[in-house]
Amino acid sequence: MKTKTVIEALSVVCLAGNLLFFSAAANAMGDDSDAKKTPDCPKGQIYDSKTKSCMVDKGSMISDQDKTQYAYHLAKTGRYQEALTVLDTLKDQNTKEAWNYRGYATRKLGRTDEGISYYQKSIAIDANYAKVREYLGEAYMIKGRPDLAKAQLATIKGLCGTGCEEYRDLSAAIDGHPES
């Protein structure tokens, strides 16, 4: 009887460990949920996670990470030019996220070729960044190059499988159902 209880307890511990691992892995990949949780700030202000408030960035008090995240939030809410303006204030503009979000905002402004060039800079920093692969594939669909979009989809499949958000979103775009 004791053996069965020990086995059950170990099973619970293993299950909990797996849940924590996969939850952390999903968060590390970076999805749109952070952008959706970020509050809207008045124009000219940026959300600072340290103070949990909107602030004017005087003397670069707000971290590049917060600026980058807020720029993504702005872009995802249709404030593309504001997103680019925030990205211009980064101390280190050469990050995979900064290039990716710059690409996203410029693509949404109709400057697809420029966006593609930014996506390629992001990939040069981290070829395993699934979110940039998704957005690059969407840009290729805009350019009428489903072959190149499908190549990005295959890369994403190798990075995170067919169940990840990036795979699902690019697959929908290829099938003619792009993001809203």
matplotlib code that plots the C-alpha trace (Angstrom):
import matplotlib.pyplot as plt

x = [0.0, 2.8, 4.5, 1.3, 1.1, 4.8, 4.2, 1.2, 3.0, 6.0, 3.5, 2.0, 5.5, 6.5, 3.3, 3.8, 7.4, 6.4, 3.7, 6.2, 8.8, 6.4, 4.8, 8.3, 9.2, 6.0, 6.6, 10.2, 9.1, 7.2, 3.7, 1.2, -0.2, 2.3, 1.3, -2.4, -1.8, 0.1, -2.0, -2.5, -0.6, -1.2, 0.8, 4.4, 4.3, 5.6, 4.5, 7.2, 6.9, 9.0, 6.6, 3.6, 2.6, 2.8, 5.7, 7.4, 10.9, 13.1, 16.8, 16.2, 14.8, 12.7, 14.5, 15.0, 13.0, 10.0, 10.4, 10.6, 7.6, 5.6, 6.5, 5.1, 2.0, 1.6, 2.1, -0.4, -3.0, -2.5, -0.2, 2.6, 4.3, 4.3, 5.9, 8.7, 9.2, 9.6, 12.0, 14.1, 14.7, 16.4, 19.9, 20.5, 18.5, 20.3, 18.1, 16.0, 12.9, 13.6, 14.3, 11.2, 8.8, 10.3, 9.6, 6.1, 5.3, 6.8, 5.0, 1.7, 2.4, 2.6, 6.4, 6.7, 10.2, 11.6, 9.8, 11.4, 14.9, 14.3, 13.0, 16.2, 18.3, 16.3, 17.0, 20.7, 20.7, 18.6, 17.6, 15.5, 13.1, 9.7, 7.8, 10.0, 9.7, 5.9, 5.9, 8.4, 6.2, 3.2, 5.3, 6.1, 2.3, 1.8, 4.5, 2.8, 5.5, 3.6, 6.6, 8.8, 6.0, 5.8, 9.5, 9.2, 6.3, 8.5, 11.2, 8.6, 7.4, 11.0, 11.3, 8.1, 5.9, 2.4, 0.7, 2.5, 0.8, 3.4, 2.7, -1.0, -1.0, 1.3, -0.6, -3.9, -2.2, -1.1, -4.6, -6.0, -7.1, -4.5, -4.5, -7.0]
y = [0.0, 2.4, 1.8, 2.8, 6.0, 6.8, 6.2, 8.4, 11.2, 11.0, 11.1, 14.3, 15.8, 14.9, 16.3, 19.6, 19.8, 19.3, 22.0, 24.5, 23.6, 24.0, 27.1, 28.7, 27.5, 29.1, 32.3, 32.4, 32.1, 35.4, 35.7, 38.4, 38.0, 40.5, 43.1, 42.5, 42.9, 46.2, 49.2, 52.0, 55.2, 58.7, 59.7, 60.5, 58.2, 54.7, 52.0, 51.3, 47.9, 49.0, 51.7, 50.0, 53.4, 55.4, 57.8, 60.3, 58.9, 61.7, 60.9, 57.3, 56.2, 53.5, 50.3, 49.2, 46.1, 48.1, 50.4, 47.5, 45.8, 49.0, 49.6, 46.2, 47.0, 50.2, 48.4, 45.6, 48.3, 50.1, 52.9, 52.0, 55.4, 55.8, 52.3, 53.3, 56.5, 54.5, 52.1, 55.0, 55.8, 52.5, 52.6, 49.2, 49.1, 45.9, 43.3, 40.6, 42.0, 45.6, 44.7, 42.4, 45.0, 47.7, 45.3, 44.7, 48.4, 49.3, 46.4, 47.5, 51.0, 49.6, 49.6, 45.8, 45.7, 47.8, 45.5, 42.5, 44.0, 44.5, 41.0, 39.7, 41.7, 40.1, 36.6, 37.4, 37.9, 34.8, 32.4, 30.4, 33.3, 32.0, 35.3, 37.0, 33.9, 34.3, 38.0, 37.5, 34.8, 37.2, 39.8, 37.3, 36.6, 40.4, 40.3, 37.4, 34.8, 31.9, 29.7, 31.8, 32.0, 28.2, 28.0, 30.2, 28.0, 24.9, 26.6, 27.5, 23.9, 22.8, 25.4, 25.0, 22.5, 23.0, 23.9, 27.2, 30.5, 31.5, 28.4, 28.7, 32.4, 32.0, 28.9, 30.9, 33.8, 31.3, 29.8, 33.3, 34.1, 36.6, 38.2, 40.9]
z = [0.0, 0.8, -2.5, -4.4, -2.3, -3.1, -6.8, -6.8, -5.0, -7.4, -10.4, -9.0, -8.5, -12.0, -13.5, -11.6, -12.7, -16.3, -16.1, -14.6, -17.3, -20.2, -18.8, -18.5, -22.0, -23.4, -21.7, -22.9, -26.5, -26.1, -27.3, -27.7, -24.2, -22.8, -25.3, -24.5, -20.7, -21.1, -20.3, -22.8, -21.9, -23.2, -26.3, -25.3, -22.2, -21.8, -19.4, -16.8, -15.2, -12.2, -11.1, -12.8, -14.3, -17.4, -17.5, -19.6, -20.3, -18.8, -18.9, -20.0, -16.7, -18.4, -19.3, -22.9, -22.1, -21.0, -24.0, -26.4, -24.8, -24.9, -28.6, -29.4, -27.5, -29.5, -32.7, -31.8, -31.0, -34.4, -33.2, -35.6, -35.9, -32.1, -31.8, -34.1, -32.2, -28.9, -30.6, -31.7, -28.0, -27.2, -26.0, -27.7, -30.8, -32.0, -30.4, -32.0, -30.5, -31.5, -35.1, -35.2, -33.8, -36.0, -38.9, -37.8, -37.4, -40.8, -42.5, -41.0, -42.3, -45.8, -46.1, -46.5, -48.1, -45.3, -42.8, -44.4, -44.0, -40.3, -39.9, -41.5, -39.0, -36.2, -37.7, -38.0, -34.2, -33.4, -36.2, -33.7, -32.8, -34.0, -33.7, -36.3, -38.6, -38.4, -39.2, -42.0, -43.5, -43.3, -45.1, -47.8, -48.2, -48.8, -51.4, -53.2, -52.2, -50.5, -51.3, -49.0, -46.4, -46.4, -45.9, -42.7, -41.6, -41.9, -39.9, -37.2, -37.1, -36.4, -33.6, -31.7, -33.5, -35.0, -31.8, -31.1, -31.7, -34.4, -36.4, -36.1, -37.1, -40.1, -41.3, -41.1, -43.1, -45.8, -45.9, -46.5, -42.9, -41.7, -38.3, -37.6]

ax = plt.figure().add_subplot(projection="3d")
ax.plot(x, y, z, "-o")
ax.set_aspect("equal")
plt.show()
